Amino acid sequence: MSDSNQDLFDVVVVGAGNAAITAALAAHAEGARVAVLEKASKDLRGGNTRFTGGIFRHTYNSVEDLLPIVKDNDAPRDIIADPYTADDYYADMARVTGGRSDPELTKVMVERSYETVCWMADLGVPFEFSRVVGGVSTGDQEKIKLAPGSAIRSLHEGVGLSANLFRLLDEADIPVLYETQAHRIVTGPAGEAAGVEVRGPEGGRTIRCRAVVLGSGGFQSSPNMRTSYLGPDWSLVKVRGTRFNTGDLTRAALDIGAQSYGEWSGCHATPIDSDAPVYGDLKLTDKTNRLSYLYGVMLNLEGKRFADEGEDTVLYTYAKMGKEILKQRNAITFQVFDQKTVPYLEPRYSTGVPLEADTVEELVGAVDRKYGHMGFDKDAFIESIHSFNAACGEGRFDPTIKDGKATRGLDPEKTNWAVPIDSPPYRVYGVTVGITFTFGGIRINTDAAVTDHLERPIPGLFATGEIAGGFFYQNYPGGAGLVRGAVFGKIAGTNAGAMANGA
Ligand SMILES: Cc1cc2nc3c(=O)[nH]c(=O)nc-3n(C[C@H](O)[C@H](O)[C@H](O)COP(=O)(O)OP(=O)(O)OC[C@H]3O[C@@H](n4cnc5c(N)ncnc54)[C@H](O)[C@@H]3O)c2cc1C
C-alpha cells in the first residue's frame, strides 16, 4: 500500500449523496482542497439520494417563504400551503419518534432547515412545489393542498437533485473518485482522523487529509448487518434504493472509538409493489412505493386486515407501515380499492399491474391465481371486505383532512377515510416491504463532529446523513432525511474546511 498522495487533499468526503455533496460544497467554500470518494461506478453514482422523491421537510410561515426556494422553476397559482412552524416540526418529530429523537440534534435540524434549503437553492439546486407526494386535490379541481412541511421537492426529484449536485461539484472542480470504497479510517498520533484507506480501480491505497467527512449512508443494503441488527426477518427484504450502503464506514468509525447511537434495530421501510426488484432500479427510483392504502383496506394472505390504514396522513405512517407488512406471512399483502377511491391513488401506482374485477368473488379468484401458491384464504378475504363495509360509519369522506370517518367494531379499526368497497370494478395491488434506510448509526454533536463514548469529538472526523444515529426512532416524518443530511452536511463541510485551514 503506497502513501503516494500524501496531503493532496485537505478534506476527504466519503460518499456522493446529498449529505456528502453538500458537505463537499461547504468545505470548498471554506477554501479547502476537497475530494469525494464514491464506492459506486459513475453510472450508478449518487446513493439513495438519486432514488428519492426529492422532498425536503422544512419550516415556513407562508407560501411567500417558499418563493425564494422554487425561484422561477414554478409558480404558486394552484397551491394551498398552511404554515409549518418550528413548533409543528418539533411536534411531528416527537409524535412519530415517541419523543426519543435527540433534542439537540433535532433542534439544529429544525431551526436550520429553511436556511439550508435556501442555501441549496442559491447554490443552484432547482426546486418545485411537491404536488404529487402528499399533496391532495381539494374539492376545487384547480387547487392542490400541499402536505404540511413537505411543500417542496427538488426539480426532477432525486434524479434531478443528484445530477445538479454533481454538476455543482464539477463547477467547483471538486474531483470525484469513482469505484473507490473507503474501508478504514487512518488515525494520527493524537487519535485524530488523518485519512482513509480505500480499495479503488488501482488497488488499495491510503488517502491522507486533514479532515474526513463521512456521508456514506446507512447499512440497509448489507444482508449481514440487517440480520445482525434489525433481526433475522430482515435478511431477505427488498432494498428500495442503492445497493452500495453497506455500513462500511459505520463499522470503520466504531473501530476507532466512535459511539454507536440511535435505534440500531430500527429502520424506515415502506409498502412497495410485490413485483419490485431486489434492489432499487434507477429507472423506477421511488415509483414502486404503494402509499395510498389510506383510502382502501390492506389484507394479508390469511385474508385479514392487520393495521389501521387510516391512522394518519401518509407521510406520518408510510415509513413504519413496511414493518407491519413484514410481520405478515411471506411479507405479502393486498391493497384493495373501489372506484370511489381509485381517483385518489398516487400516480406512482401506474408503474404496477393491478388485478381488477367486477365482483369481490372474481377479484379474489384473480388474487388466488397469482398468489395462491403461497396459500391464500379466499373465504376470509371476502368476509373481511363484507365486514369492513358493514362497519364503515357515517360522515363525509374528505381526503384533504383526517376526516374521522371511522369503522365501528373492527380489530383493528380504520380511524379515518373508511369508505365501503362497493363501487366496481374493484382493484387489488400486491404489496411487500422495501427497506429505505437504517435509523441507528454513529453519534455526532451539533457541530457534526463524530464523538466518542465520553462525547468528546474525534478530531478531524465529521459525519452527516443516514450514517448518523439519534434522529429517527420507530418512524419518521417524510422529507426529514434529505434535510437532516443537508443541514449537517453544510455544518460538517464548513467545520471540516475551517479545521483544514487551521481554524
Ligand atoms: C426510494 C427512496 C425515496 C426516498 N425519498 C426521500 C424523499 O423524498 N425525501 C427525503 O428526505 N428522504 C428520502 N429518502 C431517504 C433518503 O435515503 C435520504 O434522505 C438521503 O437521500 C440520504 O442521503 P445520504 O447522503 O445520507 O445517503 P446516500 O444518498 O445513500 O449516499 C451515500 C453515498 O455513500 C456511498 N458509499 C457507501 N459506502 C461507501 C464506501 N465504503 N466508500 C465510498 N462511498 C461509499 C454511496 O455509494 C453513496 O454515494 C428516500 C430513500 C429512498 C431509497
The ligand as an SDF file (V2000), in Angstrom:
LIG
                    3D

 53 58  0  0  0  0  0  0  0  0999 V2000
  -36.7400    5.2960   -2.9140 C   0  0  0  0  0  0  0  0  0  0  0  0
  -36.3580    6.3180   -1.8720 C   0  0  0  0  0  0  0  0  0  0  0  0
  -37.0600    7.5140   -1.7910 C   0  0  0  0  0  0  0  0  0  0  0  0
  -36.7050    8.4560   -0.8190 C   0  0  0  0  0  0  0  0  0  0  0  0
  -37.3330    9.6760   -0.8310 N   0  0  0  0  0  0  0  0  0  0  0  0
  -36.9530   10.6220    0.0640 C   0  0  0  0  0  0  0  0  0  0  0  0
  -37.5050   11.9350   -0.0020 C   0  0  0  0  0  0  0  0  0  0  0  0
  -38.2690   12.2870   -0.9040 O   0  0  0  0  0  0  0  0  0  0  0  0
  -37.1300   12.8270    0.9650 N   0  0  0  0  0  0  0  0  0  0  0  0
  -36.2400   12.5080    1.9540 C   0  0  0  0  0  0  0  0  0  0  0  0
  -35.9490   13.3570    2.7950 O   0  0  0  0  0  0  0  0  0  0  0  0
  -35.6590   11.2900    2.0010 N   0  0  0  0  0  0  0  0  0  0  0  0
  -35.9800   10.3440    1.0770 C   0  0  0  0  0  0  0  0  0  0  0  0
  -35.3870    9.1180    1.1020 N   0  0  0  0  0  0  0  0  0  0  0  0
  -34.4210    8.8540    2.1730 C   0  0  0  0  0  0  0  0  0  0  0  0
  -33.0350    9.1450    1.6320 C   0  0  0  0  0  0  0  0  0  0  0  0
  -32.3930    7.9340    1.5880 O   0  0  0  0  0  0  0  0  0  0  0  0
  -32.2150   10.1300    2.4560 C   0  0  0  0  0  0  0  0  0  0  0  0
  -32.9610   11.1690    2.8910 O   0  0  0  0  0  0  0  0  0  0  0  0
  -30.9980   10.7250    1.7210 C   0  0  0  0  0  0  0  0  0  0  0  0
  -31.0060   10.6000    0.3510 O   0  0  0  0  0  0  0  0  0  0  0  0
  -29.7920   10.0510    2.2810 C   0  0  0  0  0  0  0  0  0  0  0  0
  -28.6740   10.7610    1.8650 O   0  0  0  0  0  0  0  0  0  0  0  0
  -27.2180   10.3470    2.2880 P   0  0  0  0  0  0  0  0  0  0  0  0
  -26.3480   11.2800    1.5310 O   0  0  0  0  0  0  0  0  0  0  0  0
  -27.0810   10.2160    3.7470 O   0  0  0  0  0  0  0  0  0  0  0  0
  -27.0300    8.8480    1.7100 O   0  0  0  0  0  0  0  0  0  0  0  0
  -26.9120    8.3810    0.1700 P   0  0  0  0  0  0  0  0  0  0  0  0
  -27.5930    9.3140   -0.7460 O   0  0  0  0  0  0  0  0  0  0  0  0
  -27.3450    6.9620    0.1470 O   0  0  0  0  0  0  0  0  0  0  0  0
  -25.3580    8.4600   -0.1230 O   0  0  0  0  0  0  0  0  0  0  0  0
  -24.4440    7.5280    0.3960 C   0  0  0  0  0  0  0  0  0  0  0  0
  -23.2300    7.5210   -0.5270 C   0  0  0  0  0  0  0  0  0  0  0  0
  -22.1450    6.8300    0.0890 O   0  0  0  0  0  0  0  0  0  0  0  0
  -21.5430    5.9670   -0.8670 C   0  0  0  0  0  0  0  0  0  0  0  0
  -20.8280    4.9350   -0.1180 N   0  0  0  0  0  0  0  0  0  0  0  0
  -21.3220    3.9820    0.6990 C   0  0  0  0  0  0  0  0  0  0  0  0
  -20.3110    3.2680    1.2340 N   0  0  0  0  0  0  0  0  0  0  0  0
  -19.1520    3.8000    0.7680 C   0  0  0  0  0  0  0  0  0  0  0  0
  -17.7770    3.4950    0.9540 C   0  0  0  0  0  0  0  0  0  0  0  0
  -17.3830    2.4850    1.7320 N   0  0  0  0  0  0  0  0  0  0  0  0
  -16.8550    4.2410    0.3050 N   0  0  0  0  0  0  0  0  0  0  0  0
  -17.2260    5.2580   -0.5270 C   0  0  0  0  0  0  0  0  0  0  0  0
  -18.5180    5.5800   -0.7480 N   0  0  0  0  0  0  0  0  0  0  0  0
  -19.4840    4.8670   -0.0950 C   0  0  0  0  0  0  0  0  0  0  0  0
  -22.7300    5.5030   -1.6870 C   0  0  0  0  0  0  0  0  0  0  0  0
  -22.3350    4.9300   -2.9090 O   0  0  0  0  0  0  0  0  0  0  0  0
  -23.4650    6.8310   -1.8560 C   0  0  0  0  0  0  0  0  0  0  0  0
  -22.8950    7.6030   -2.8680 O   0  0  0  0  0  0  0  0  0  0  0  0
  -35.6730    8.1750    0.1160 C   0  0  0  0  0  0  0  0  0  0  0  0
  -34.9540    6.9830    0.0060 C   0  0  0  0  0  0  0  0  0  0  0  0
  -35.2840    6.0690   -0.9910 C   0  0  0  0  0  0  0  0  0  0  0  0
  -34.4690    4.8040   -1.1060 C   0  0  0  0  0  0  0  0  0  0  0  0
  1  2  1  0
  2  3  1  0
  2 52  2  0
  3  4  2  0
  4  5  1  0
  4 50  1  0
  5  6  2  0
  6  7  1  0
  6 13  1  0
  7  8  2  0
  7  9  1  0
  9 10  1  0
 10 11  2  0
 10 12  1  0
 12 13  2  0
 13 14  1  0
 14 15  1  0
 14 50  1  0
 15 16  1  0
 16 17  1  0
 16 18  1  0
 18 19  1  0
 18 20  1  0
 20 21  1  0
 20 22  1  0
 22 23  1  0
 23 24  1  0
 24 25  2  0
 24 26  1  0
 24 27  1  0
 27 28  1  0
 28 29  2  0
 28 30  1  0
 28 31  1  0
 31 32  1  0
 32 33  1  0
 33 34  1  0
 33 48  1  0
 34 35  1  0
 35 36  1  0
 35 46  1  0
 36 37  1  0
 36 45  1  0
 37 38  2  0
 38 39  1  0
 39 40  1  0
 39 45  2  0
 40 41  1  0
 40 42  2  0
 42 43  1  0
 43 44  2  0
 44 45  1  0
 46 47  1  0
 46 48  1  0
 48 49  1  0
 50 51  2  0
 51 52  1  0
 52 53  1  0
M  END
$$$$
